[in-house]
Amino acid sequence: MGGERFPLARGLLAAAALDPVIGTDIRRLIKDWSRRRDLSTSLSEVVIAVCGGELGSRFPHIALTRLGSFVKRPELTDQVAAALSTMAGESQFAQVVTRLARWLRETDTARRALAVRALLDEATAQPQHRETLLNLLVQAAGGRPTELGALDLAAFEWRRDGGSHDVHDQLQAKLDGVDPLLRSAISS
């Protein structure tokens, strides 16, 4: 991640973003950067690392909003997922999950796909929360065949790309528990 490749840049940006004098201006600048499609990948990675780390620890809602904007750039998906995981692994678990649950209800397919992936990653990393996270995914589909099918496909792709077979199997069991008429609609 860019934050690891450029530790000095990350440290300076984090210090500036948290500074009592210029912090507000820097956080506003980070907001602007997160919305720019032409921001260099290296700088984007540094900003994402700061959001997942120092900024996320101190201002989680601000960091999550910035990360949500970076999701729209497919080449940064891995970095955003890592930043979300870092935040969730620290003391921001509830806030990260709440934001991901909101992304699951959005029409923005990039955010929804990342939310599924991030929730499955967290279900793997935090087995004590696995049941809750998997239930959240199934409930977010709201019993709609299209949504359940999209979740099924996203979970399959996540597992194919190296996700936990156990978590995938547990999610499949929950999906199999959904109304059989809906399951048949998903399968067809």
N, C-alpha and C positions, 0 to 999 in steps of 0.2 A: 504494500500500500504506500502511497506517496508520503504519508505521515512518517512511515518508517524509513523511507529513502531520503527524506529531507527533515531530519529531526530538528535542525536549527530553525527552519521555516515554521515547522509545526509549533515549536516552543514560543517563537516570537508572536505568531498569530494567536495562540492560546493566551499568552500574557496580555496582549493588546485587547482581546475580546473580553477579558475578565477585569481589565483595568478600571478603577472607579472613575477616572477622568475621561478616557477616550473609549471605554468599553461599549457604550451605547452606539457610537458612530461605527465602530468596527463590526458590531453585531448586525447593524443595518447594511454595511458593506457586504458581509457574508450572505445576508439575505439576497442582495442584488446578484452576487456571484452565483448563488445556488440556482437562480432562474435563467442564467445565461447559457445558451447552448454552445457558444463559441469560447467559453473559458477553457484554458488548456487543461488537459487531463491531469498533468502533474499538480497544478494548483488546485484543481477540483479534489484530487485525492488528499492533499494536505488539509483542505477545508473540511472534508468529510471526516478525516481522522480527528480533527479538533472537535467537530460536532459529536462524534461518538465518544470522545474522551473528556477533556477538560470542560468544554462548553456544555456537554450533555450532563456532566455531574452537577454543574452549578445552575444551569438554566435548561432543564430537560425539554420543556415545551418549545422553546426557541430552537433548540438543536433538532428536535423531531420535525418541526416545520421545515427547516432548511434541508434535512435529509429527504423529506417528502418531495421537495423540488428537484433534488438531484436524481431521484428515481426515474425521471423522464428521460435520462440519458442511459441507454442500455449498456454502454461500455463501462458504466460506473456501478452497475447492480451489485457486483461482488463486494465492492468497497462499502456501499451503503448497508448491505446485509451484515458485513463485519462490524460496522459502527453500531448498528442496532443491537447486535449480539453483545458487544462490549457494554453498551448502556444497560441492557437487560441483565447482564451478569453482575453488574455493580448494583447499586441501590435503586435503580430506576425501572425494575422489572414491571411493576404495575402500570407505570406511565407508558412504557414501550408497548405493552400488550394492549392497553386501551387505544393507543394511536393505531396500532396494526388492525385492531377490530374495526376501527372507523374506516381504514383503507379498504377493508374487505367489502364494505357497503358502497364504495365509490364506483363510478362508471369508468374511471381511469384504469385501464387494464394493466398498465405497468405497475401501478401502486398495488392493485389487487394481487397480481402475481408475486410481487415481492413480499407482500404481507403473508401469503400462504407459505412461501419459502422460509421466511423469517420465523413464523410460528412453528413450522415443522423443525427448523434448526433449534429453536428454544425447547421444544418438546424433547429433543434428543439431549441437549445440554443440561436440562433441568428436569430430570425424571420425576421429581416431587411435584411438578406442575403439569406433567404430561397429560393427564386425564382432562384437566381443565382446558388446556390449550387445544386438544383435539376436539373436545366438545364445542369450543368456541368456533372452530372451523366448520363443523357440521351445522351448528346453529346459524352461522352467517349465511349459509346457503338457503336457509329459510324453507327447505322442503321443495324448492323449485328445481325441476329436472335439469334445466339448463345450467343452473348454478352448481348443482351436485355433480353434474358431468364435468364441468370446468374444474371443480375441486379434485375430482378423481384423476383427471388428466394432469393437473399441476402436481399432484402428489406422486403420480407415476414418473413424471419428468424429474422431480426432485430426487426420488430414489435412484433413478437411472444415472443421475449426475453425481452419485455418491452419498445420497441421504441414507439414513438408517433403515434397514429392512424391518426391524422390529417396530419402529414408529409407523412406518408405512403400513405394516400389517395391522397394527392397532387401529389406525385410521380406517383402513378397509373394513375391519370388523364393525366399526361404528357406522360406516356408510351402508354396509349390508343390513344393519338394523333399522335403516330407514324404511318406510312403507314399501312393501314389495311392488306395488303398482308404480311408485316413483322409480324404484330400481330398474324395473323393466323399461321404463321410458328412457332412463339414462343409457341402458345397454343398447337400445335400438338406434 
